Amino acid sequence: MNVVQFPGRELPHDWQRSEMNALLAACGEQLDKGTVSGWEIGETESGDPQLYLLGPAPDHECILCVSRLGRVYVLEDGQGRVLCEHDALGSLSDQVRHALRHTKASIVARATMVWLAIKETLEERMDPVLGEPVELLSHMAPQLVALV
Amino acid sequence: MHATKTASKAAQARKEAGTWLKELRARAGLSQVELAEKLALKYYTFISQVENGFGRVPTEQIEAWGRALGQEPSSFARRLLSYYDPELHRLLFEVKE
């Protein structure tokens, strides 16, 4: 596979205020909800600006990364999967919003899986303890009834 | 970090992993573009994400990264684990019976 390179640079290296405003507005709701815990900026070896949107504590790992290569914006997830490539900031912001909603859903799904696994383990351990008195009661009940 | 000021231990360890990976790449004489090419990535931006300490090498790509950087995959994976999951690394390789 040929890696896409961008030798020509017509835009300044750093993020422009309008770009940052648009991208941070796109993740504002998830920042409030905590799905996004913060953000950082950085750059590639060639000086292309990158914006990292970070996930919840304690890891604060990158969940989405926006890079600007020449005039193209590349949106990737934290696993390096390319989610979209756009030259229009508006479309990119929509994709960021969409991807964050998806990320939130996957975080909730993962938390639910963990909770179900814990619940199942607890039930497995508690069943013998809770089952014993019930079993005893079912044996004793007819005799108690007979006494009444 | 913006919005949150606390740099967690995990974030710090990821930074160290990123620095180590960057050193290995430099030693292998590869640019980010060349490493991305070896890993069959469309863009080199993920290499930067990992080297800057914000992302981590996905488990399923550890072997490919190791080989691309001229490292023996299992010792490369072990070293990465010491950054990404130090507790598991301790239990697997440091705690004696």
gemmi code that builds the backbone of each chain (N, CA, C; Angstrom):
import gemmi

chains = {
    "A": [
        ("MET", (0.852, -1.204, 0.000), (0.000, 0.000, 0.000), (0.883, 1.248, 0.000)),
        ("ASN", (0.516, 2.246, -0.784), (1.278, 3.484, -0.791), (0.762, 4.435, 0.278)),
        ("VAL", (1.682, 4.894, 1.100), (1.291, 5.830, 2.150), (1.127, 7.206, 1.520)),
        ("VAL", (0.010, 7.857, 1.854), (-0.270, 9.164, 1.265), (0.646, 10.209, 1.892)),
        ("GLN", (1.392, 10.890, 1.066), (2.307, 11.929, 1.550), (1.844, 13.295, 1.047)),
        ("PHE", (2.160, 14.288, 1.806), (1.765, 15.639, 1.437), (2.976, 16.543, 1.483)),
        ("PRO", (3.757, 16.562, 0.392), (4.979, 17.360, 0.412), (4.715, 18.868, 0.425)),
        ("GLY", (3.720, 19.302, -0.331), (3.440, 20.741, -0.393), (2.655, 21.200, 0.825)),
        ("ARG", (3.000, 22.330, 1.363), (2.296, 22.814, 2.545), (1.886, 24.262, 2.301)),
        ("GLU", (0.585, 24.453, 2.085), (0.124, 25.804, 1.798), (-0.517, 26.451, 3.020)),
        ("LEU", (-0.849, 25.610, 4.007), (-1.467, 26.152, 5.213), (-0.423, 26.185, 6.326)),
        ("PRO", (-0.601, 27.062, 7.304), (0.352, 27.076, 8.420), (0.272, 25.766, 9.211)),
        ("HIS", (1.400, 25.421, 9.858), (1.471, 24.155, 10.592), (0.443, 24.077, 11.707)),
        ("ASP", (0.325, 25.140, 12.433), (-0.528, 25.091, 13.631), (-2.003, 25.119, 13.274)),
        ("TRP", (-2.790, 24.660, 14.229), (-4.242, 24.750, 14.043), (-4.658, 26.207, 14.053)),
        ("GLN", (-5.623, 26.507, 13.209), (-6.166, 27.862, 13.231), (-7.330, 27.903, 14.214)),
        ("ARG", (-7.573, 29.085, 14.714), (-8.627, 29.234, 15.716), (-9.979, 28.733, 15.194)),
        ("SER", (-10.275, 29.037, 13.939), (-11.570, 28.623, 13.381), (-11.680, 27.099, 13.325)),
        ("GLU", (-10.563, 26.449, 13.028), (-10.567, 24.979, 12.982), (-10.785, 24.405, 14.388)),
        ("MET", (-10.054, 24.932, 15.338), (-10.178, 24.444, 16.720), (-11.588, 24.670, 17.240)),
        ("ASN", (-12.141, 25.864, 16.957), (-13.497, 26.167, 17.423), (-14.492, 25.164, 16.863)),
        ("ALA", (-14.373, 24.885, 15.567), (-15.325, 23.968, 14.923), (-15.186, 22.560, 15.491)),
        ("LEU", (-13.942, 22.107, 15.661), (-13.728, 20.732, 16.126), (-14.120, 20.564, 17.596)),
        ("LEU", (-13.797, 21.565, 18.401), (-14.142, 21.448, 19.824), (-15.642, 21.625, 20.043)),
        ("ALA", (-16.271, 22.410, 19.168), (-17.737, 22.535, 19.264), (-18.385, 21.193, 18.952)),
        ("ALA", (-17.771, 20.455, 18.025), (-18.316, 19.150, 17.634), (-18.258, 18.148, 18.781)),
        ("CYS", (-17.292, 18.333, 19.681), (-17.216, 17.361, 20.785), (-17.650, 17.971, 22.112)),
        ("GLY", (-18.252, 19.175, 22.051), (-18.666, 19.874, 23.269), (-19.598, 19.059, 24.142)),
        ("GLU", (-20.589, 18.425, 23.522), (-21.583, 17.656, 24.287), (-20.909, 16.485, 25.010)),
        ("GLN", (-19.991, 15.813, 24.287), (-19.313, 14.654, 24.887), (-18.278, 15.092, 25.928)),
        ("LEU", (-17.769, 16.323, 25.789), (-16.883, 16.863, 26.825), (-17.675, 17.073, 28.112)),
        ("ASP", (-18.891, 17.607, 27.958), (-19.754, 17.835, 29.123), (-20.121, 16.519, 29.792)),
        ("LYS", (-20.394, 15.507, 28.969), (-20.823, 14.207, 29.506), (-19.665, 13.358, 30.019)),
        ("GLY", (-18.450, 13.737, 29.662), (-17.287, 13.005, 30.163), (-16.801, 11.891, 29.244)),
        ("THR", (-17.494, 11.677, 28.121), (-17.002, 10.674, 27.164), (-15.648, 11.124, 26.632)),
        ("VAL", (-15.537, 12.440, 26.451), (-14.241, 13.030, 26.109), (-13.757, 13.772, 27.353)),
        ("SER", (-12.571, 13.383, 27.844), (-12.100, 14.008, 29.084), (-11.246, 15.237, 28.819)),
        ("GLY", (-10.780, 15.374, 27.594), (-9.939, 16.525, 27.287), (-9.360, 16.389, 25.891)),
        ("TRP", (-8.453, 17.269, 25.567), (-7.835, 17.214, 24.247), (-6.402, 17.728, 24.323)),
        ("GLU", (-5.630, 17.321, 23.340), (-4.238, 17.760, 23.243), (-3.930, 18.016, 21.782)),
        ("ILE", (-2.933, 18.824, 21.545), (-2.498, 18.985, 20.160), (-1.052, 18.514, 20.029)),
        ("GLY", (-0.716, 18.098, 18.842), (0.638, 17.639, 18.576), (0.882, 17.730, 17.088)),
        ("GLU", (1.939, 17.109, 16.647), (2.208, 17.135, 15.202), (2.977, 15.892, 14.787)),
        ("THR", (2.907, 15.602, 13.509), (3.657, 14.470, 12.975), (5.114, 14.905, 12.806)),
        ("GLU", (5.930, 13.941, 12.425), (7.345, 14.217, 12.166), (7.516, 15.309, 11.112)),
        ("SER", (6.562, 15.348, 10.155), (6.654, 16.345, 9.080), (6.011, 17.672, 9.462)),
        ("GLY", (5.506, 17.751, 10.670), (4.932, 19.007, 11.144), (3.449, 19.181, 10.858)),
        ("ASP", (2.754, 18.107, 10.451), (1.310, 18.220, 10.227), (0.611, 18.281, 11.587)),
        ("PRO", (-0.285, 19.253, 11.776), (-0.928, 19.366, 13.083), (-1.902, 18.218, 13.354)),
        ("GLN", (-1.950, 17.804, 14.615), (-2.871, 16.749, 15.029), (-3.635, 17.206, 16.266)),
        ("LEU", (-4.881, 16.814, 16.333), (-5.705, 17.074, 17.520), (-6.126, 15.726, 18.063)),
        ("TYR", (-5.809, 15.492, 19.328), (-6.166, 14.223, 19.953), (-7.315, 14.457, 20.924)),
        ("LEU", (-8.408, 13.727, 20.746), (-9.511, 13.789, 21.701), (-9.344, 12.600, 22.641)),
        ("LEU", (-9.308, 12.901, 23.933), (-8.955, 11.872, 24.909), (-10.177, 11.289, 25.603)),
        ("GLY", (-10.107, 10.000, 25.864), (-11.205, 9.297, 26.519), (-11.204, 9.512, 28.022)),
        ("PRO", (-12.100, 8.815, 28.711), (-12.255, 9.030, 30.148), (-11.049, 8.595, 30.986)),
        ("ALA", (-11.012, 9.076, 32.224), (-9.984, 8.684, 33.195), (-10.178, 7.200, 33.502)),
        ("PRO", (-9.215, 6.461, 33.952), (-7.884, 6.949, 34.307), (-6.905, 6.947, 33.122)),
        ("ASP", (-7.287, 6.338, 31.999), (-6.304, 6.171, 30.916), (-6.088, 7.419, 30.068)),
        ("HIS", (-7.159, 8.208, 29.881), (-7.076, 9.400, 29.020), (-6.430, 9.055, 27.684)),
        ("GLU", (-6.855, 7.945, 27.120), (-6.259, 7.504, 25.860), (-6.954, 8.182, 24.682)),
        ("CYS", (-6.233, 8.340, 23.592), (-6.807, 8.986, 22.415), (-7.947, 8.137, 21.852)),
        ("ILE", (-9.126, 8.735, 21.715), (-10.241, 7.990, 21.115), (-10.475, 8.450, 19.676)),
        ("LEU", (-10.110, 9.692, 19.401), (-10.199, 10.189, 18.026), (-9.016, 11.110, 17.769)),
        ("CYS", (-8.510, 11.046, 16.548), (-7.385, 11.905, 16.187), (-7.692, 12.576, 14.852)),
        ("VAL", (-7.612, 13.901, 14.848), (-7.790, 14.633, 13.593), (-6.421, 15.148, 13.161)),
        ("SER", (-6.041, 14.850, 11.953), (-4.770, 15.358, 11.414), (-5.082, 16.183, 10.179)),
        ("ARG", (-4.311, 17.240, 9.999), (-4.477, 18.002, 8.760), (-3.226, 17.811, 7.900)),
        ("LEU", (-3.435, 17.144, 6.780), (-2.334, 16.860, 5.857), (-2.564, 17.697, 4.606)),
        ("GLY", (-1.800, 18.737, 4.451), (-2.045, 19.651, 3.337), (-3.415, 20.283, 3.535)),
        ("ARG", (-4.303, 20.027, 2.580), (-5.654, 20.585, 2.701), (-6.678, 19.540, 3.119)),
        ("VAL", (-6.189, 18.355, 3.388), (-7.107, 17.260, 3.736), (-7.062, 16.980, 5.239)),
        ("TYR", (-8.256, 16.801, 5.817), (-8.341, 16.400, 7.214), (-8.543, 14.892, 7.246)),
        ("VAL", (-7.811, 14.235, 8.136), (-7.957, 12.786, 8.296), (-8.433, 12.525, 9.716)),
        ("LEU", (-9.522, 11.768, 9.828), (-10.042, 11.413, 11.147), (-9.777, 9.931, 11.371)),
        ("GLU", (-9.076, 9.632, 12.478), (-8.773, 8.234, 12.818), (-9.255, 7.958, 14.230)),
        ("ASP", (-9.509, 6.679, 14.512), (-9.832, 6.341, 15.898), (-8.532, 5.983, 16.634)),
        ("GLY", (-8.674, 5.559, 17.874), (-7.497, 5.270, 18.694), (-6.760, 4.014, 18.280)),
        ("GLN", (-7.326, 3.274, 17.325), (-6.678, 2.060, 16.832), (-6.017, 2.306, 15.471)),
        ("GLY", (-6.093, 3.536, 15.009), (-5.482, 3.863, 13.730), (-6.375, 3.611, 12.532)),
        ("ARG", (-7.646, 3.287, 12.790), (-8.561, 3.081, 11.650), (-8.969, 4.438, 11.092)),
        ("VAL", (-8.877, 4.586, 9.792), (-9.259, 5.854, 9.167), (-10.786, 5.892, 9.075)),
        ("LEU", (-11.390, 6.884, 9.731), (-12.857, 6.986, 9.740), (-13.350, 7.865, 8.601)),
        ("CYS", (-12.594, 8.890, 8.277), (-12.964, 9.698, 7.110), (-11.830, 10.626, 6.697)),
        ("GLU", (-11.906, 11.062, 5.473), (-10.960, 12.048, 4.931), (-11.815, 13.122, 4.273)),
        ("HIS", (-11.554, 14.363, 4.595), (-12.378, 15.454, 4.062), (-11.540, 16.700, 3.865)),
        ("ASP", (-11.950, 17.516, 2.907), (-11.270, 18.815, 2.833), (-12.182, 19.924, 3.371)),
        ("ALA", (-13.419, 19.530, 3.730), (-14.353, 20.526, 4.269), (-14.462, 20.369, 5.784)),
        ("LEU", (-14.197, 21.455, 6.491), (-14.202, 21.419, 7.946), (-15.585, 21.062, 8.504)),
        ("GLY", (-16.626, 21.570, 7.857), (-17.994, 21.306, 8.318), (-18.319, 19.821, 8.288)),
        ("SER", (-17.971, 19.172, 7.184), (-18.233, 17.736, 7.048), (-17.414, 16.959, 8.069)),
        ("LEU", (-16.190, 17.411, 8.279), (-15.327, 16.730, 9.251), (-15.926, 16.825, 10.649)),
        ("SER", (-16.421, 18.016, 11.009), (-17.017, 18.202, 12.336), (-18.206, 17.270, 12.517)),
        ("ASP", (-19.017, 17.118, 11.463), (-20.157, 16.198, 11.536), (-19.679, 14.770, 11.798)),
        ("GLN", (-18.596, 14.399, 11.126), (-18.047, 13.045, 11.294), (-17.511, 12.861, 12.711)),
        ("VAL", (-16.895, 13.908, 13.257), (-16.379, 13.836, 14.635), (-17.547, 13.606, 15.591)),
        ("ARG", (-18.614, 14.380, 15.388), (-19.810, 14.258, 16.236), (-20.366, 12.833, 16.157)),
        ("HIS", (-20.470, 12.337, 14.943), (-21.015, 11.001, 14.704), (-20.124, 9.931, 15.357)),
        ("ALA", (-18.819, 10.077, 15.148), (-17.881, 9.079, 15.683), (-17.906, 9.082, 17.206)),
        ("LEU", (-18.063, 10.253, 17.812), (-18.081, 10.319, 19.269), (-19.331, 9.667, 19.824)),
        ("ARG", (-20.450, 9.832, 19.124), (-21.692, 9.173, 19.560), (-21.499, 7.662, 19.533)),
        ("HIS", (-20.830, 7.202, 18.480), (-20.558, 5.774, 18.319), (-19.612, 5.296, 19.420)),
        ("THR", (-18.609, 6.119, 19.717), (-17.642, 5.774, 20.767), (-18.336, 5.646, 22.105)),
        ("LYS", (-19.277, 6.589, 22.356), (-19.988, 6.553, 23.625), (-20.786, 5.250, 23.728)),
        ("ALA", (-21.434, 4.891, 22.620), (-22.235, 3.660, 22.616), (-21.350, 2.448, 22.904)),
        ("SER", (-20.129, 2.454, 22.349), (-19.268, 1.289, 22.577), (-18.743, 1.263, 24.007)),
        ("ILE", (-18.539, 2.448, 24.612), (-18.111, 2.492, 26.016), (-19.225, 1.937, 26.902)),
        ("VAL", (-20.477, 2.353, 26.614), (-21.624, 1.872, 27.398), (-21.759, 0.356, 27.235)),
        ("ALA", (-21.594, -0.128, 25.991), (-21.715, -1.566, 25.732), (-20.652, -2.339, 26.509)),
        ("ARG", (-19.422, -1.795, 26.518), (-18.333, -2.478, 27.232), (-18.614, -2.498, 28.736)),
        ("ALA", (-19.112, -1.356, 29.276), (-19.419, -1.281, 30.707), (-20.526, -2.266, 31.063)),
        ("THR", (-21.519, -2.394, 30.173), (-22.620, -3.327, 30.419), (-22.101, -4.765, 30.445)),
        ("MET", (-21.200, -5.086, 29.524), (-20.624, -6.436, 29.473), (-19.893, -6.752, 30.776)),
        ("VAL", (-19.104, -5.784, 31.250), (-18.347, -5.978, 32.497), (-19.307, -6.180, 33.648)),
        ("TRP", (-20.368, -5.347, 33.691), (-21.339, -5.440, 34.778), (-22.035, -6.801, 34.765)),
        ("LEU", (-22.403, -7.273, 33.569), (-23.070, -8.581, 33.461), (-22.145, -9.713, 33.897)),
        ("ALA", (-20.856, -9.587, 33.536), (-19.889, -10.623, 33.916), (-19.742, -10.673, 35.440)),
        ("ILE", (-19.683, -9.485, 36.071), (-19.555, -9.426, 37.538), (-20.802, -10.008, 38.192)),
        ("LYS", (-21.967, -9.623, 37.634), (-23.253, -10.089, 38.184), (-23.318, -11.622, 38.110)),
        ("GLU", (-22.906, -12.175, 36.964), (-22.964, -13.624, 36.779), (-22.054, -14.336, 37.776)),
        ("THR", (-20.837, -13.775, 37.960), (-19.888, -14.370, 38.901), (-20.457, -14.342, 40.316)),
        ("LEU", (-21.040, -13.198, 40.680), (-21.611, -13.070, 42.025), (-22.752, -14.059, 42.217)),
        ("GLU", (-23.595, -14.165, 41.199), (-24.732, -15.089, 41.299), (-24.267, -16.533, 41.446)),
        ("GLU", (-23.202, -16.876, 40.696), (-22.652, -18.234, 40.780), (-22.181, -18.530, 42.194)),
        ("ARG", (-21.550, -17.520, 42.819), (-21.005, -17.717, 44.162), (-22.099, -17.696, 45.221)),
        ("MET", (-23.134, -16.861, 44.981), (-24.174, -16.690, 45.995), (-25.236, -17.779, 45.934)),
        ("ASP", (-25.422, -18.392, 44.774), (-26.485, -19.392, 44.603), (-26.442, -20.512, 45.641)),
        ("PRO", (-25.273, -21.139, 45.854), (-25.250, -22.215, 46.849), (-25.599, -21.713, 48.248)),
        ("VAL", (-25.136, -20.505, 48.570), (-25.393, -19.941, 49.906), (-26.873, -19.629, 50.080)),
        ("LEU", (-27.454, -18.997, 49.062), (-28.867, -18.617, 49.134), (-29.775, -19.833, 48.920)),
        ("GLY", (-29.320, -20.783, 48.120), (-30.138, -21.943, 47.764), (-30.378, -22.862, 48.945)),
        ("GLU", (-29.408, -22.964, 49.859), (-29.500, -23.895, 50.984), (-30.717, -23.649, 51.879)),
        ("PRO", (-30.921, -22.413, 52.379), (-32.101, -22.180, 53.234), (-33.418, -22.425, 52.488)),
        ("VAL", (-33.441, -22.105, 51.199), (-34.672, -22.313, 50.429), (-34.972, -23.809, 50.345)),
        ("GLU", (-33.897, -24.574, 50.100), (-34.049, -26.031, 49.996), (-34.525, -26.608, 51.338)),
        ("LEU", (-33.923, -26.103, 52.418), (-34.277, -26.556, 53.770), (-35.732, -26.251, 54.063)),
        ("LEU", (-36.143, -25.048, 53.680), (-37.516, -24.610, 53.930), (-38.512, -25.483, 53.174)),
        ("SER", (-38.126, -25.846, 51.925), (-39.057, -26.658, 51.135), (-39.217, -28.052, 51.743)),
        ("HIS", (-38.178, -28.534, 52.454), (-38.276, -29.841, 53.132), (-39.107, -29.728, 54.403)),
        ("MET", (-38.914, -28.612, 55.099), (-39.534, -28.436, 56.419), (-40.996, -28.011, 56.318)),
        ("ALA", (-41.341, -27.302, 55.250), (-42.668, -26.731, 55.140), (-43.799, -27.741, 55.328)),
        ("PRO", (-43.776, -28.906, 54.621), (-44.878, -29.873, 54.821), (-44.998, -30.348, 56.277)),
        ("GLN", (-43.813, -30.504, 56.917), (-43.842, -30.963, 58.317), (-44.411, -29.889, 59.240)),
        ("LEU", (-44.051, -28.634, 58.928), (-44.591, -27.520, 59.735), (-46.098, -27.424, 59.568)),
        ("VAL", (-46.553, -27.632, 58.315), (-47.987, -27.574, 58.028), (-48.697, -28.677, 58.794)),
        ("ALA", (-48.069, -29.844, 58.854), (-48.675, -30.987, 59.534), (-48.825, -30.707, 61.014)),
        ("LEU", (-47.888, -29.933, 61.557), (-47.934, -29.633, 63.000), (-49.039, -28.652, 63.362)),
        ("VAL", (-49.364, -27.786, 62.374), (-50.352, -26.731, 62.670), (-51.751, -27.323, 62.851)),
    ],
    "B": [
        ("MET", (-2.563, 18.861, 29.501), (-3.822, 18.392, 28.931), (-4.905, 19.437, 29.154)),
        ("HIS", (-5.738, 19.619, 28.191), (-6.806, 20.592, 28.324), (-8.037, 19.907, 28.896)),
        ("ALA", (-8.809, 20.614, 29.640), (-10.035, 20.142, 30.277), (-9.746, 19.263, 31.490)),
        ("THR", (-8.741, 18.434, 31.439), (-8.338, 17.695, 32.637), (-6.854, 17.956, 32.834)),
        ("LYS", (-6.490, 18.225, 34.071), (-5.107, 18.612, 34.325), (-4.253, 17.423, 34.756)),
        ("THR", (-4.921, 16.337, 35.177), (-4.157, 15.239, 35.736), (-3.576, 14.353, 34.649)),
        ("ALA", (-2.265, 14.256, 34.645), (-1.631, 13.303, 33.729), (-1.524, 11.994, 34.494)),
        ("SER", (-2.330, 11.008, 34.084), (-2.362, 9.760, 34.826), (-1.078, 8.981, 34.624)),
        ("LYS", (-0.913, 7.971, 35.472), (0.253, 7.088, 35.364), (0.253, 6.408, 34.009)),
        ("ALA", (-0.950, 6.006, 33.569), (-1.076, 5.309, 32.280), (-0.624, 6.220, 31.149)),
        ("ALA", (-1.013, 7.491, 31.234), (-0.633, 8.441, 30.186), (0.876, 8.637, 30.170)),
        ("GLN", (1.461, 8.711, 31.355), (2.907, 8.879, 31.470), (3.635, 7.683, 30.859)),
        ("ALA", (3.134, 6.473, 31.173), (3.769, 5.255, 30.648), (3.634, 5.187, 29.126)),
        ("ARG", (2.491, 5.654, 28.611), (2.296, 5.664, 27.146), (3.296, 6.604, 26.476)),
        ("LYS", (3.555, 7.725, 27.149), (4.540, 8.691, 26.620), (5.911, 8.025, 26.526)),
        ("GLU", (6.262, 7.290, 27.595), (7.563, 6.612, 27.608), (7.636, 5.571, 26.500)),
        ("ALA", (6.521, 4.849, 26.301), (6.473, 3.855, 25.221), (6.673, 4.544, 23.873)),
        ("GLY", (6.016, 5.688, 23.713), (6.114, 6.438, 22.463), (7.540, 6.882, 22.184)),
        ("THR", (8.210, 7.352, 23.226), (9.601, 7.793, 23.079), (10.489, 6.612, 22.685)),
        ("TRP", (10.246, 5.470, 23.333), (11.037, 4.264, 23.020), (10.807, 3.839, 21.562)),
        ("LEU", (9.546, 3.866, 21.137), (9.226, 3.467, 19.757), (9.881, 4.413, 18.742)),
        ("LYS", (9.886, 5.683, 19.103), (10.498, 6.688, 18.218), (12.002, 6.423, 18.088)),
        ("GLU", (12.626, 6.076, 19.227), (14.057, 5.750, 19.215), (14.333, 4.532, 18.336)),
        ("LEU", (13.474, 3.515, 18.483), (13.653, 2.293, 17.682), (13.526, 2.607, 16.194)),
        ("ARG", (12.572, 3.461, 15.868), (12.361, 3.819, 14.457), (13.583, 4.565, 13.911)),
        ("ALA", (14.098, 5.469, 14.739), (15.278, 6.227, 14.313), (16.454, 5.278, 14.109)),
        ("ARG", (16.597, 4.316, 15.038), (17.696, 3.352, 14.945), (17.562, 2.494, 13.686)),
        ("ALA", (16.285, 2.223, 13.316), (16.041, 1.415, 12.114), (16.180, 2.259, 10.839)),
        ("GLY", (16.383, 3.546, 11.016), (16.574, 4.446, 9.867), (15.306, 4.668, 9.063)),
        ("LEU", (14.161, 4.635, 9.752), (12.878, 4.787, 9.046), (12.224, 6.119, 9.385)),
        ("SER", (11.571, 6.697, 8.403), (10.735, 7.869, 8.684), (9.349, 7.337, 9.078)),
        ("GLN", (8.488, 8.224, 9.549), (7.119, 7.797, 9.896), (6.415, 7.262, 8.647)),
        ("VAL", (6.671, 7.924, 7.522), (6.051, 7.483, 6.259), (6.518, 6.068, 5.909)),
        ("GLU", (7.814, 5.832, 6.053), (8.358, 4.507, 5.699), (7.836, 3.417, 6.630)),
        ("LEU", (7.726, 3.759, 7.920), (7.184, 2.759, 8.863), (5.720, 2.467, 8.519)),
        ("ALA", (4.962, 3.522, 8.210), (3.552, 3.332, 7.842), (3.449, 2.423, 6.616)),
        ("GLU", (4.369, 2.612, 5.692), (4.392, 1.799, 4.472), (4.616, 0.333, 4.825)),
        ("LYS", (5.581, 0.071, 5.712), (5.872, -1.302, 6.125), (4.680, -1.923, 6.840)),
        ("LEU", (3.898, -1.093, 7.524), (2.747, -1.600, 8.292), (1.467, -1.591, 7.452)),
        ("ALA", (1.582, -1.230, 6.194), (0.444, -1.179, 5.269), (-0.646, -0.221, 5.750)),
        ("LEU", (-0.212, 0.900, 6.340), (-1.170, 1.920, 6.771), (-1.315, 2.948, 5.645)),
        ("LYS", (-2.517, 3.477, 5.489), (-2.736, 4.455, 4.429), (-2.044, 5.787, 4.747)),
        ("TYR", (-2.079, 6.161, 6.028), (-1.462, 7.420, 6.462), (-0.411, 7.137, 7.536)),
        ("TYR", (0.477, 8.083, 7.717), (1.511, 7.928, 8.744), (1.088, 8.591, 10.059)),
        ("THR", (-0.116, 9.131, 10.071), (-0.558, 9.904, 11.233), (-0.724, 9.052, 12.497)),
        ("PHE", (-1.061, 7.764, 12.295), (-1.222, 6.901, 13.479), (0.132, 6.656, 14.162)),
        ("ILE", (1.198, 6.588, 13.360), (2.543, 6.402, 13.925), (2.823, 7.573, 14.882)),
        ("SER", (2.453, 8.758, 14.427), (2.679, 9.951, 15.231), (1.821, 9.924, 16.508)),
        ("GLN", (0.576, 9.478, 16.351), (-0.335, 9.383, 17.507), (0.286, 8.485, 18.596)),
        ("VAL", (0.855, 7.370, 18.166), (1.456, 6.417, 19.116), (2.759, 6.979, 19.685)),
        ("GLU", (3.601, 7.529, 18.819), (4.896, 8.048, 19.287), (4.732, 9.254, 20.211)),
        ("ASN", (3.684, 10.011, 19.995), (3.453, 11.167, 20.878), (2.806, 10.746, 22.197)),
        ("GLY", (2.509, 9.467, 22.323), (2.030, 8.936, 23.602), (0.537, 9.054, 23.829)),
        ("PHE", (-0.214, 9.275, 22.761), (-1.671, 9.396, 22.956), (-2.398, 8.112, 22.589)),
        ("GLY", (-1.787, 7.321, 21.735), (-2.379, 6.034, 21.376), (-1.410, 4.924, 21.731)),
        ("ARG", (-1.868, 3.694, 21.568), (-0.979, 2.568, 21.813), (-0.997, 1.626, 20.614)),
        ("VAL", (0.041, 0.846, 20.488), (0.097, -0.110, 19.378), (-0.984, -1.167, 19.624)),
        ("PRO", (-1.926, -1.337, 18.695), (-2.968, -2.348, 18.913), (-2.355, -3.746, 19.023)),
        ("THR", (-2.907, -4.557, 19.909), (-2.357, -5.893, 20.176), (-2.122, -6.678, 18.887)),
        ("GLU", (-3.098, -6.620, 17.988), (-2.986, -7.431, 16.768), (-1.903, -6.913, 15.819)),
        ("GLN", (-1.360, -5.724, 16.125), (-0.307, -5.174, 15.242), (1.082, -5.209, 15.875)),
        ("ILE", (1.144, -5.715, 17.114), (2.435, -5.672, 17.827), (3.520, -6.435, 17.063)),
        ("GLU", (3.190, -7.605, 16.569), (4.193, -8.406, 15.857), (4.715, -7.650, 14.623)),
        ("ALA", (3.783, -7.079, 13.865), (4.174, -6.350, 12.648), (5.049, -5.140, 12.990)),
        ("TRP", (4.680, -4.418, 14.043), (5.489, -3.263, 14.462), (6.890, -3.732, 14.865)),
        ("GLY", (6.942, -4.798, 15.659), (8.224, -5.313, 16.120), (9.124, -5.658, 14.942)),
        ("ARG", (8.575, -6.417, 14.010), (9.370, -6.830, 12.846), (9.794, -5.621, 12.010)),
        ("ALA", (8.866, -4.682, 11.826), (9.182, -3.493, 11.015), (10.311, -2.675, 11.651)),
        ("LEU", (10.386, -2.743, 12.994), (11.416, -1.968, 13.687), (12.668, -2.801, 13.959)),
        ("GLY", (12.693, -3.993, 13.376), (13.879, -4.850, 13.512), (14.021, -5.487, 14.876)),
        ("GLN", (12.881, -5.691, 15.541), (12.918, -6.273, 16.883), (12.371, -7.694, 16.877)),
        ("GLU", (12.836, -8.483, 17.845), (12.300, -9.832, 18.007), (10.900, -9.652, 18.628)),
        ("PRO", (9.842, -10.171, 17.961), (8.473, -9.842, 18.369), (8.121, -10.107, 19.841)),
        ("SER", (8.598, -11.246, 20.408), (8.147, -11.528, 21.778), (8.804, -10.581, 22.792)),
        ("SER", (10.081, -10.250, 22.605), (10.693, -9.322, 23.566), (10.159, -7.905, 23.339)),
        ("PHE", (9.818, -7.599, 22.087), (9.210, -6.296, 21.778), (7.845, -6.192, 22.479)),
        ("ALA", (7.070, -7.278, 22.386), (5.743, -7.296, 23.016), (5.863, -7.182, 24.534)),
        ("ARG", (6.872, -7.878, 25.078), (7.069, -7.848, 26.531), (7.403, -6.432, 27.007)),
        ("ARG", (8.277, -5.776, 26.265), (8.662, -4.404, 26.634), (7.449, -3.461, 26.524)),
        ("LEU", (6.657, -3.649, 25.458), (5.468, -2.796, 25.294), (4.482, -3.018, 26.438)),
        ("LEU", (4.331, -4.305, 26.822), (3.413, -4.626, 27.920), (3.850, -3.941, 29.215)),
        ("SER", (5.161, -3.806, 29.404), (5.643, -3.156, 30.632), (5.199, -1.696, 30.695)),
        ("TYR", (4.936, -1.086, 29.539), (4.428, 0.295, 29.514), (2.904, 0.310, 29.571)),
        ("TYR", (2.294, -0.531, 28.747), (0.845, -0.453, 28.572), (0.062, -1.111, 29.714)),
        ("ASP", (0.623, -2.170, 30.295), (-0.063, -2.844, 31.406), (0.990, -3.337, 32.395)),
        ("PRO", (1.579, -2.401, 33.155), (2.700, -2.769, 34.036), (2.334, -3.833, 35.075)),
        ("GLU", (1.094, -3.825, 35.538), (0.696, -4.792, 36.565), (0.697, -6.210, 35.987)),
        ("LEU", (0.154, -6.355, 34.789), (0.146, -7.666, 34.133), (1.581, -8.102, 33.828)),
        ("HIS", (2.413, -7.154, 33.407), (3.812, -7.456, 33.122), (4.511, -7.936, 34.388)),
        ("ARG", (4.207, -7.294, 35.497), (4.822, -7.669, 36.784), (4.428, -9.095, 37.155)),
        ("LEU", (3.117, -9.391, 37.026), (2.631, -10.724, 37.395), (3.208, -11.814, 36.490)),
        ("LEU", (3.321, -11.493, 35.214), (3.788, -12.508, 34.264), (5.294, -12.722, 34.305)),
        ("PHE", (6.036, -11.637, 34.478), (7.481, -11.760, 34.283), (8.330, -11.410, 35.508)),
        ("GLU", (7.734, -10.830, 36.525), (8.568, -10.400, 37.643), (8.300, -11.156, 38.929)),
        ("VAL", (7.026, -11.563, 39.124), (6.678, -12.250, 40.376), (7.130, -13.697, 40.294)),
        ("LYS", (7.958, -14.112, 41.277), (8.424, -15.500, 41.317), (7.453, -16.321, 42.159)),
        ("GLU", (7.367, -17.616, 41.835), (6.486, -18.534, 42.584), (6.851, -18.511, 44.064)),
    ],
}
model = gemmi.Model(1)
for chain_id, residues in chains.items():
    chain = gemmi.Chain(chain_id)
    for i, (resn, *xyz) in enumerate(residues, 1):
        res = gemmi.Residue()
        res.name, res.seqid = resn, gemmi.SeqId(i, " ")
        for name, pos in zip(("N", "CA", "C"), xyz):
            atom = gemmi.Atom()
            atom.name, atom.element = name, gemmi.Element(name[0])
            atom.pos, atom.b_iso = gemmi.Position(*pos), 0.0
            res.add_atom(atom)
        chain.add_residue(res)
    model.add_chain(chain)
structure = gemmi.Structure()
structure.add_model(model)
structure.setup_entities()
